[in-house]
Amino acid sequence: MQVTVRDLMTSQPLTIGEQVSVEAATRKLLERAASELYVVDENGRLLGTVSDFALLKARMISADANEPVARCMSRNMLLLKPDMRLDEVAGFFRESCYPRLAVVDGGRIIGQLSRRDVLRAIVVIEEIAVASESDCAECSLPQNSFQAATGSRMHRLEQPAETVPPEPAGLRSAHDVGSGKSGQHPGTLTAR
């Protein structure tokens, strides 16, 4: 049982266009009780994100609520690929301060995954493992047969040996996507 980002992500992230006004973005954010919106171009390619904090700051500093949201959005973000394993993603959430991360495929945002989603998945997997272990107590399988059968390291939250958690300083600007920069961590993407 290999759990991936695609299995856990919310597939309807809140998006807005880069020319949407700060006023309209604020209203959408408040109506949906969200804490951030993803800014996309006309083709759905992720350009950045705008948080409730950025909108509050923009509204307090500027008298013009009609300015485009692109002026206050952040282009620095850590992004996930849909085929990343749960144990890899748990490491990213453990090592960063982000409560949620965008899921991008081919530069387009296809979903988002929250720290809470990852935590919920870990708890469910642990409960399944405990149930499997108690069911196998009468059989000859080892105590940690669930871990052996699935290859999962989740109930111990060990960082996979082949993955190094991203450094906060390693976050890239969404503007740099597509630049073909080598040396990029396999779990990090940058928006276009």
Secondary structure as a PSIPRED ss2 file (coil, helix, strand):
# PSIPRED VFORMAT (PSIPRED V4.0)

   1 M C   1.000  0.000  0.000
   2 Q C   1.000  0.000  0.000
   3 V C   1.000  0.000  0.000
   4 T E   0.000  0.000  1.000
   5 V H   0.000  1.000  0.000
   6 R H   0.000  1.000  0.000
   7 D H   0.000  1.000  0.000
   8 L H   0.000  1.000  0.000
   9 M C   1.000  0.000  0.000
  10 T E   0.000  0.000  1.000
  11 S C   1.000  0.000  0.000
  12 Q C   1.000  0.000  0.000
  13 P C   1.000  0.000  0.000
  14 L C   1.000  0.000  0.000
  15 T E   0.000  0.000  1.000
  16 I E   0.000  0.000  1.000
  17 G E   0.000  0.000  1.000
  18 E C   1.000  0.000  0.000
  19 Q C   1.000  0.000  0.000
  20 V C   1.000  0.000  0.000
  21 S E   0.000  0.000  1.000
  22 V H   0.000  1.000  0.000
  23 E H   0.000  1.000  0.000
  24 A H   0.000  1.000  0.000
  25 A H   0.000  1.000  0.000
  26 T H   0.000  1.000  0.000
  27 R H   0.000  1.000  0.000
  28 K H   0.000  1.000  0.000
  29 L H   0.000  1.000  0.000
  30 L H   0.000  1.000  0.000
  31 E H   0.000  1.000  0.000
  32 R C   1.000  0.000  0.000
  33 A C   1.000  0.000  0.000
  34 A C   1.000  0.000  0.000
  35 S C   1.000  0.000  0.000
  36 E E   0.000  0.000  1.000
  37 L E   0.000  0.000  1.000
  38 Y E   0.000  0.000  1.000
  39 V E   0.000  0.000  1.000
  40 V E   0.000  0.000  1.000
  41 D C   1.000  0.000  0.000
  42 E C   1.000  0.000  0.000
  43 N C   1.000  0.000  0.000
  44 G C   1.000  0.000  0.000
  45 R E   0.000  0.000  1.000
  46 L E   0.000  0.000  1.000
  47 L E   0.000  0.000  1.000
  48 G E   0.000  0.000  1.000
  49 T E   0.000  0.000  1.000
  50 V E   0.000  0.000  1.000
  51 S E   0.000  0.000  1.000
  52 D H   0.000  1.000  0.000
  53 F H   0.000  1.000  0.000
  54 A H   0.000  1.000  0.000
  55 L H   0.000  1.000  0.000
  56 L H   0.000  1.000  0.000
  57 K H   0.000  1.000  0.000
  58 A H   0.000  1.000  0.000
  59 R H   0.000  1.000  0.000
  60 M H   0.000  1.000  0.000
  61 I H   0.000  1.000  0.000
  62 S C   1.000  0.000  0.000
  63 A C   1.000  0.000  0.000
  64 D C   1.000  0.000  0.000
  65 A C   1.000  0.000  0.000
  66 N C   1.000  0.000  0.000
  67 E C   1.000  0.000  0.000
  68 P E   0.000  0.000  1.000
  69 V H   0.000  1.000  0.000
  70 A H   0.000  1.000  0.000
  71 R H   0.000  1.000  0.000
  72 C C   1.000  0.000  0.000
  73 M C   1.000  0.000  0.000
  74 S E   0.000  0.000  1.000
  75 R C   1.000  0.000  0.000
  76 N E   0.000  0.000  1.000
  77 M E   0.000  0.000  1.000
  78 L C   1.000  0.000  0.000
  79 L E   0.000  0.000  1.000
  80 L E   0.000  0.000  1.000
  81 K C   1.000  0.000  0.000
  82 P C   1.000  0.000  0.000
  83 D C   1.000  0.000  0.000
  84 M C   1.000  0.000  0.000
  85 R E   0.000  0.000  1.000
  86 L H   0.000  1.000  0.000
  87 D H   0.000  1.000  0.000
  88 E H   0.000  1.000  0.000
  89 V H   0.000  1.000  0.000
  90 A H   0.000  1.000  0.000
  91 G H   0.000  1.000  0.000
  92 F H   0.000  1.000  0.000
  93 F H   0.000  1.000  0.000
  94 R H   0.000  1.000  0.000
  95 E H   0.000  1.000  0.000
  96 S C   1.000  0.000  0.000
  97 C C   1.000  0.000  0.000
  98 Y C   1.000  0.000  0.000
  99 P C   1.000  0.000  0.000
 100 R E   0.000  0.000  1.000
 101 L E   0.000  0.000  1.000
 102 A E   0.000  0.000  1.000
 103 V E   0.000  0.000  1.000
 104 V E   0.000  0.000  1.000
 105 D E   0.000  0.000  1.000
 106 G C   1.000  0.000  0.000
 107 G C   1.000  0.000  0.000
 108 R E   0.000  0.000  1.000
 109 I E   0.000  0.000  1.000
 110 I E   0.000  0.000  1.000
 111 G E   0.000  0.000  1.000
 112 Q E   0.000  0.000  1.000
 113 L E   0.000  0.000  1.000
 114 S E   0.000  0.000  1.000
 115 R H   0.000  1.000  0.000
 116 R H   0.000  1.000  0.000
 117 D H   0.000  1.000  0.000
 118 V H   0.000  1.000  0.000
 119 L H   0.000  1.000  0.000
 120 R H   0.000  1.000  0.000
 121 A H   0.000  1.000  0.000
 122 I H   0.000  1.000  0.000
 123 V H   0.000  1.000  0.000
 124 V H   0.000  1.000  0.000
 125 I H   0.000  1.000  0.000
 126 E H   0.000  1.000  0.000
 127 E H   0.000  1.000  0.000
 128 I H   0.000  1.000  0.000
 129 A H   0.000  1.000  0.000
 130 V H   0.000  1.000  0.000
 131 A H   0.000  1.000  0.000
 132 S H   0.000  1.000  0.000
 133 E H   0.000  1.000  0.000
 134 S H   0.000  1.000  0.000
 135 D H   0.000  1.000  0.000
 136 C C   1.000  0.000  0.000
 137 A C   1.000  0.000  0.000
 138 E C   1.000  0.000  0.000
 139 C C   1.000  0.000  0.000
 140 S C   1.000  0.000  0.000
 141 L C   1.000  0.000  0.000
 142 P C   1.000  0.000  0.000
 143 Q C   1.000  0.000  0.000
 144 N C   1.000  0.000  0.000
 145 S H   0.000  1.000  0.000
 146 F H   0.000  1.000  0.000
 147 Q H   0.000  1.000  0.000
 148 A H   0.000  1.000  0.000
 149 A H   0.000  1.000  0.000
 150 T H   0.000  1.000  0.000
 151 G C   1.000  0.000  0.000
 152 S C   1.000  0.000  0.000
 153 R C   1.000  0.000  0.000
 154 M H   0.000  1.000  0.000
 155 H H   0.000  1.000  0.000
 156 R H   0.000  1.000  0.000
 157 L C   1.000  0.000  0.000
 158 E C   1.000  0.000  0.000
 159 Q C   1.000  0.000  0.000
 160 P C   1.000  0.000  0.000
 161 A C   1.000  0.000  0.000
 162 E C   1.000  0.000  0.000
 163 T C   1.000  0.000  0.000
 164 V C   1.000  0.000  0.000
 165 P C   1.000  0.000  0.000
 166 P C   1.000  0.000  0.000
 167 E C   1.000  0.000  0.000
 168 P H   0.000  1.000  0.000
 169 A H   0.000  1.000  0.000
 170 G H   0.000  1.000  0.000
 171 L C   1.000  0.000  0.000
 172 R E   0.000  0.000  1.000
 173 S E   0.000  0.000  1.000
 174 A H   0.000  1.000  0.000
 175 H H   0.000  1.000  0.000
 176 D H   0.000  1.000  0.000
 177 V C   1.000  0.000  0.000
 178 G C   1.000  0.000  0.000
 179 S C   1.000  0.000  0.000
 180 G C   1.000  0.000  0.000
 181 K C   1.000  0.000  0.000
 182 S C   1.000  0.000  0.000
 183 G C   1.000  0.000  0.000
 184 Q C   1.000  0.000  0.000
 185 H C   1.000  0.000  0.000
 186 P C   1.000  0.000  0.000
 187 G C   1.000  0.000  0.000
 188 T C   1.000  0.000  0.000
 189 L C   1.000  0.000  0.000
 190 T C   1.000  0.000  0.000
 191 A C   1.000  0.000  0.000
 192 R C   1.000  0.000  0.000
